[in-house]
Amino acid sequence: MAGLGRIKGLVLLLGVVSQASGSTITVSIFSVTSKSAVLHWSRYDGALTYRVTASLRNSQVPVVFASFGQNTIMGSVNSLNPNTAYTFRVEVLGSHMNMLTDAAVDGSTAPDVPTILMASSKESQRITVEFTLVSGATSYILRAETNDGSFFSEISVPGSPGTVTNLQPYTDYTLTVMSINSAGRSQPSLSMEAKTVLSAPQVNTSSPSNSSILVKWEPVNHAVLYSLSIIKDGSYSKISLNVTDNQVHFSDLEAGSKYCIKGNGWSPENIPGDDFTVCQITRPPTPQSIELVVTSPPDAGIVVSWDQAQGAEQYVAMSLAGQNCSSSTNSCILIPLSCGETNSVIVIAINQAGSSVPSYLVQIISFPCPPQPIWVEELVPGNCSVKWSAVPHAEYYTTFIKSDDGVEGMCNSTELYCLFHCHCGYSYIMSVFAHNHAGHSPPGPLLNHTTLPCCPALTTVSAASWETLIMEWSPVRGADLYETRAVDANKVILCNDTTPRCALSDLTCNRKYSVVIIPCNDMSGCNLTCRPQTHETAPCMPEITTVSQINTSSSSVLVSWISDNTAATYTVTVTGSGGDTHICHSNSNSCLVSNLPCGSVYEVSAIASTSAGESMPSYTAPLETAPCCPDNLTVSHVTQAMTNVTWMPANGAQTYIASLSSPRSHVQCHTMGTECVMGCITCGTNYTVSLEAISRTGHKAECTYHGFSASQCCPSGIRLYRGSNNTLIVRWRSSSALTKYTAEVTGSGRTHTCSPDPGIYTCTVSEIVCGQVYTVVIAPLNPDGSKVPFCNSRLYSVTCVGSSVGLVLYQGKR
């Protein structure tokens, strides 16, 4: 294209006319950059050329222009200035280069492209970018991406510097900047590489002793060195060191003191990463000056005191007998006092780092202890025995017994029991004292004992629900509580009540239970000699594990469940949202439900049945059958390289993916509608047509349809030559030697047609009238003999030499 002065232009063909022509022209701005603008205009009937100009706002002098052919409705003008207001005008030129009409639109270009000055990272998840500010920019976009394409981010910033966040530690990023104004955004700037620093080590600290701190951390990726420093709280003296290991042991520290550790990792490029700071206190020193004081019964105990230790938050005093007490001050009391033996006490100090080394042992001797525990055994009804555990250093024991009718008795024994006569339904109060040469023990615990009641007769056992049994029996004398037990191999279900009726709940399904009624009273406990009965519960509720569609064509669904009852019969019910029901029965753990309609929603449940009853229905599982395949899919040409695929709506489908596949190319379209326009179709190619119907939950139906054959390619290199005897010779080139073509030459009121055999690319047309304009169309023929309708027609004018055909002049395409 020729230039005039500083006027320059670059033709960019972006669209071909496919709309009806009009008597007026409209123009709009499609997009802009810093130095270019893309315009869109309507087609004007009779236009030969469209000339696009750009002039500064309020100026009539064009600074840039570009020319476009009659079939173009979109084009660009380049070499514009950034952030500049222009008036864009489209002029329609006729065959004599006269202007038929024009239209204009005002617009502006995007700001100039910024320049990155510096990009650096001081934190493992951030990179700060400094760049030049450009005139007219209202904001800027920072773009960061990795070389492998795994990360891409754009962040809007008001100016420089700007920071990109949410990055990965020690990662290389490519950074660019774009400027923005109301017209659009500029091209990306020249890129700059930057790498984030290492992340901070994840540190754990502990104090193994009262003079040391152990610092551990997980290795940081790419770290070759770690720097650490430690300083005591309130001190100005700091210890620093560099290590390559992932732990450091600081020793010779002061007990009970707080230290703060700071550190970071270093990359192979000797760049420090994020740092950390953690504070740790050392364990406290051992408590000193331990003193013990014994208090007298009945509140006998040991008062333990000590000197306070630095950094201690809590103290614990412990005896060898297992007693302990704790305090935040310098004393505590060990109670009760262990009696009848020699005892020793130690004290430890505790803070958040751990405990100190225990203090030295301090010994103490106490008075005798009472026997405990004491209990009653009734091996034979009517004969009871009071028993107790041996007391160290005891020489003999005294037992006092009093019944609920007022009779009292006493028994001295060197053994660990005392025999007495007891009656069914009576209550007794007993206590035991231990004696030695130092005296008797303090009063021990009182034991209240009531003899066992008789076993009741179980009258009825009934099932109230899947997990509940109702028991009823006759009351018995001496029982103030009844304990009902249902026992299987795994657990015991208990029901305690004061009335002779009980409901056992929370039983396990599909189990045989041994059920027994045990009478009890508060003092003696329960009579465990009563005879049980056996009862079986209903089967367990099946647990549906999978509901899967195994045949999309017939919508067969396999329902599987978990159940440990092999003798049960299972009934599976599939209920649709419209009320339709499908049922199958099985003795195994799966069942096949067939002939479910496509694109439907169901709820699935299962019930197990045995002679003991029916289980609870299983939890319902949702079921959605695959969508139906659409009917009446058609593929039709729009242009030589563009097709339109249409189909009927399919039940259950929300979206569709239509595909045209061949060994040379594959195109597809994802839509919520029932049609797709797909381009990039290769002429003369057979395509496989398929459609994927997808439900709102992602269920898919793969649908395959009849093949589609794209039309043969239009010929190229079309030429028209003068022949002898008023004839014209038409020639062309073809990419397929098997394609048959038809040539139509129309002019002087008639149409001349010839169709040579495949492999022949020339035709001779006779009876040509000179001085006429002829339209020539050469198109391949489809297998059914029809002509491919997309090939362009060409105009030729035939001059006269006398009365014969002269020169043949090409006038362009129509």
Secondary structure, DSSP 8 states (H G I E B T S, - for coil): ---BTTBB-------B--S--BSS--EEEEEE-SS-EEEEE--BTT-SEEEEEEEETT--SEEEEEEEETTB-EEEE-S--TT-EEEEEEEEE-TTS-EEEEEEEEEE-------EEEEEEEETTEEEEEE---TT-SEEEEEEE-TTSS-EEEEEESSSSEEE-S--TT-EEEEEEEEEETTEE------EEEE-------EEEEEEETTEEEEEE---TT--EEEEEEEETT---EEEEEESSSEEEE-S--TT-EEEEEEEEE-TTS-EEEEEEEEEE------EEEEEEEE-TTS-EEEEEEE--TT--EEEEEETTS-EEEESSSEEEE-S---SSEEEEEEEEEETTEE------EEEE--------EEEEEEETTEEEEEE---TT--EEEEEEEETTS-EEEEEESSSEEEEE--TT-EEEEEEEEEETTEE------EEEE-------EEEEEEEETTEEEEEE---TT-SEEEEEEE-SS-EEEEEESSSEEEE-S--TT-EEEEEEEEEETTTEE-TT---EEEE------EEEEEEEEETTTTEEEEEEE-S-TT-EEEEEEEETTS-EEEEEESSSEEEE----TT-EEEEEEEEEETTEE------EEEE------S--EEEEEETTEEEEE----TT-SEEEEEEE-SS-EEEEEESSSEEEE----TT-EEEEEEEEE-TTS-EEEEE---EE------EEEEEEE-SSS-EEEEEE-S-TT--EEEEEEETTEEEEE---TT--EEEE-S--TT-EEEEEEEEB-TTS-B-TTS-EEEEEEEEETTEEEEEEEEEE-
